[in-house]
Amino acid sequence: MLKIDYSFLIQVANFLFLLFVLNIILYKPIRKIIGRRRAKVTTYADSIEELRKGASDYEKELHENTESVRREGFQVKEGLKNEGLNREKELVQEATHEANDRMEKARREMEQTLLDVRASLEKEMTNFSKELAEKILGRSI
């Protein structure tokens, strides 16, 4: 069994002294370092969580902005498309009007040419008929 004598008391005193010294030299500094590290980790975890929330908010805002820009772009595209169609209609109307004017001018020129040719033919016909009558009759008229 266990004998309690002076060596046992020295061993207990030695153990307590060693425990006290190790606590001062080793355990307390390590606990302080671990405490600081735990505080840093907690701070970093909080910062990470804040950054994640910020990133999530930024992502939502970016998505909303992208959608609004797409809508605006679509509206601008449709506006330009409609403007182009209107301009095309104007150009087609101008071209049609110009073509009609040219055709009308060409018709007038053809009619004028036709009248000139008829007048010229009538003059020549009179001369031809006079010459023909003279040849048939054999005398001048």
SULCOR-V446323 format. One record per run of one state. SS is the DSSP state (helix for helix, strand for strand, loop for the rest). FROM is the first residue (numbers start at 1). TO is the last residue. If there is no record, write none. Layout:
ss=SS from=FROM to=TO
ss=SS from=FROM to=TO
//
This chain:
ss=loop from=1 to=5
ss=helix from=6 to=137
ss=loop from=138 to=141
//
